[in-house]
Amino acid sequence: MFGVAVLSRLDTLLSNPPVTPQAFCDSQPCVNISFFGTDFILNQPTSSAIVYILGLLWIAAGFYFMRTRAGQRSRVWWGVALLLGGAAAISAGTSYQAFGYEIKCAGRDVCVWTSWWEVAYLTLQAASMDAMLIALAYACAAGKLRKALIAYAAANAAAHFTVTAIGALVPVRFMISFELMVLFSAPNLLILFALCGSRFRRLKDAMDRSMLGAGIWLIITTGAYFAYMTTGLTQELWKRGIWFSDNDALHVFMIIWIIYILLTLGRQLKDADATQ
């Protein structure tokens, strides 16, 4: 009972400003579904389809890197990163989109702000970025630098997990926010640019160029998400019966990123020579 009580503390974080279940569905598409005698409300059907496609694409790409690893540890860890990212996307889509009403609003007077599905998303996505850093360490570094990068990635993943767990159990909004996850992940991108930029200047290697391109596209994707969020276009379009949210913008950009990864690093990714 104590464990259940602790876990249920997350439900004390109500939407701010308060949102009733009716207002929740007024602000986004809600569809009544009857499935094998079970009635439920499906949120944002098109958005749900996009995010689940993204998640499955991440997972498929992850298996591809694992299947084609050929003894390359960089490919194994890139595969792990993509598998974690795919699981993160599916977790996010379940609570932010498809079953958001059922998870956060059904049977309540005021909808809650978040859920354990969203906490899982944040944890998995941060871990995905740290797994990518380990893959980068094997692909672009050697010796003490490689060991240092791997140690940093492990420590960063552990720190984010700890902060997020505390934030979910206390609970504290900022400690379980997308913004905090971005803060933990941003140094990984800076390391990517510094390491691959230095290597590309020396070696002019296509893999390093592709790594830089992947990093640039992640920044563009995050920027597009925040830019779209601040415009208020989601609700303006919804007033005209068109649903395309800031999350949709993020997910479409991420689908393009995955395709880019498969077309470039899918062929190029390999471990660095010890002399490089």
N, C-alpha and C positions, 0 to 999 in steps of 0.2 A: 504493500500500500504506500509506503514511504517513497519507493521508486516511482510509482505512478504519479504521486503528488509532485515530486520534483520535476518530472518530465512535463507535467501539465502546466508548470509555471509559464511556459512559452505562450500559453493561451491568454495570459494576463496582458500581453502586449496587444492592445486593441488598435485598429486602424486609426490614424491621426491625420486629418480630422475624422471623427466617427463616421462610419459608413454602415448603413443598414443593409440587410440582404436584398431588399428591393432596389435600393440605390446602387448596389453593386451590379445588379443586372441591368439597370437603366444605363449604366456607363459603359457597357460592353455587350457583345452578343452572348445571349444565354439561350440554349435550346433544350427543351424538355425531351428526354429520351426514355423509351421503355425498352428494356433489354432482358428477355427471358423472365418477365414478371417483375423486374426491378426497375423502378422509376428513379431517374436522377437528372440533374441539370449539367449539360456539357457547355463549358465556356469556350468562346473564341475558336470555333471549329477550324477555320483556316489557319489561325496561328498555331493551334495544336498540331495540325498536320505538318506545318513547316518545322516546328521544333523537334517533333519525333523523327522526321526525315533527317534533320541535322544530326540527331543523336545516333541513328542507325548508320548514317554515313561516317561519322566519327569512328564508330565501333568497327565497321567494315574496313576502314582505312587502317585501324589499329591491327586488326588481324592480318592485313596485307603486309604490314611492316614486320610483324612477328613471323609470318610464314616465309618471308624472303630475307630473313636475318642473316643467313649464311655465315654464322659465327661472329657477326658484327654486333657488339654490345650497344652501339648507338642506335641501331635499328630496333633492338629489343626494347630499349627504354623509350624510344619514340612511339613504338607500338603501345607500351604501357600508358604513356601520356594520352594517346588518342582513345584508348579504351576507357580511361578515367574520365576524359572529356565527354565521351558519348554517354556514360552513365550520369554525368552531371547534367547534360542537356535533357535527358529523359526525366530526371528528378525535377529539374526546373519546370519543364513543360507540364508535368503532372499537377503542380501546385499553382504556378503562375498563370497557366492557361487552362488545360483541359478540365481539371476537377477542382479549380479554385473555389467555386461556390460551395461544393460539397465539403471541402476540407476546411475552409475558413469562415463560411457563413451559415451553412445549413443548421437550423435549430438554435440559432443565436439571435439576440436582439441587435448586437453590433458585431460586425465581422472582425476577426483577429487580423493582425498585421502580417504575420508570417506563419510558417509551419515547419515541422521537422523535415519535410521534403525539401524545403528551401535551404535549411541548414545543411542537409546532405549535399545539395548542389554546390554551395559555397565551399564546403570542405573538399569535395571531389575536384572542383575546378581549380582550386589552389594547388592541390596535390598534382593535378595534371601539368600545371605550369612548372612545378618543381621537378617532375619526371622529365619534362622537356629539357630542363637545365642539365640534368644528368646525361641525357642523350647528347646535348651540346658539348658537355665535358669530354665524352668519349670521341665525339666527331672532330672537335676543334682544339683539344688540349692534350697534354701528356704530363707525366711526372707529377711533381708537387702541385702544379696548378690544377691538374685534373682532380687530384685528391681533395684539394681545397674547395673546388666547385661542387663536388659530390657531397662533401661534408656540409657546405652551406645550404645546398638544396634540401638535405635531410633535416637540418636544423630549422630551416624556414618552414618546411611542411609541418614539423612537430609544433613549432610556435603558433602557426595559424590554427592548427587543430585545437591546441590548448585554449587559445583566446576565444575561438568560436564556441567550444564546448562550455567554457565559463559564461560567455555571453548568452548562450541558449538556456543555461540552467539558472542563472541569477534572476531574471534575464536583463540584458542591456542591448538596446537597439543597434548602436554603432558597431558593437562587437560581432554582430551577425548581419552585417550589411554588405552589399555588393561593393560599396566604396572601399571598405576595409580590405576586402579580398583583392581589389585592384592595387591597393597600397602594398600589400605583401607580394604581389606578382610583378609589379613594375620594375624592381631591381633586376629581375631575371632578364627582362628585355634590354635593360641598360648593359648588362653583362654580354648579352648576345651581340649587341651593336659594337661594343668595344672589342670583343674577341674575334668575331667574324670580320669586322672592318679591318682590324690589324692583319689578319691572315690574308684577306683578299688583296690588300695593298702589296703584300709580299709574294703571294702565290698565284693570284689571279685565277683562283679555283672556282669552277661553276657552282660547287656545293655551297661555298661561302656566300656567293652572290645570291643564291636561292634562300639561304638562311636569312640574309639581310632583307630580302624581299618579303619573307614570311613575317619578320618582325615589324617591318613597315606597315604591312597590311593589318596586323593586329592593332597597331596604334590607330590606323585609319578607322578600323571597325569600332574600337572603343570611342573614338571621337565622334563617329557618326551616331552612335547610340546616345551619347550625352547631348549632342547637338539636336537630334530629333526630339529628345525628351523635353528640352527647354523651349521648343517652338510651340508646343501645345497642339500640334497637328493631329495627334491621335483623336482627340475629342472633336476637333473641328470637322475632320473627315467623317467621324461617326454620326454627327448631326445630319450628314448627307447620306447616311446609310452605307458608308464605306468603312471597313475596319482594317486598319494597318497601324500597328502600334510601334512604340520604340523598341520593344522586344523583337518584333518582326524585322525591323531594320537591322538589329544586331544579328539575328539568326541568318538572314539572307547574306549579309557580309561574311559570316562565318562559313556558310556553305561554299562561297567562292574561295575562301581561304583553304578549306579542305581540298577542293579540286586542285588548287594551285600546288598544295603540298604533294598530292599524289603525282601530278605531272612533272614536278621538279625533283624534290627530295626522294620521291618514290623510286627514282632511278639512280640518284646521286649519293644518297646518304651512306657513309662508311666511316669506320674508325680512323682517327688520325694516326699517322706514323709517329713513332717515338721521337724521331728527329725533327718534327715540324714544330 
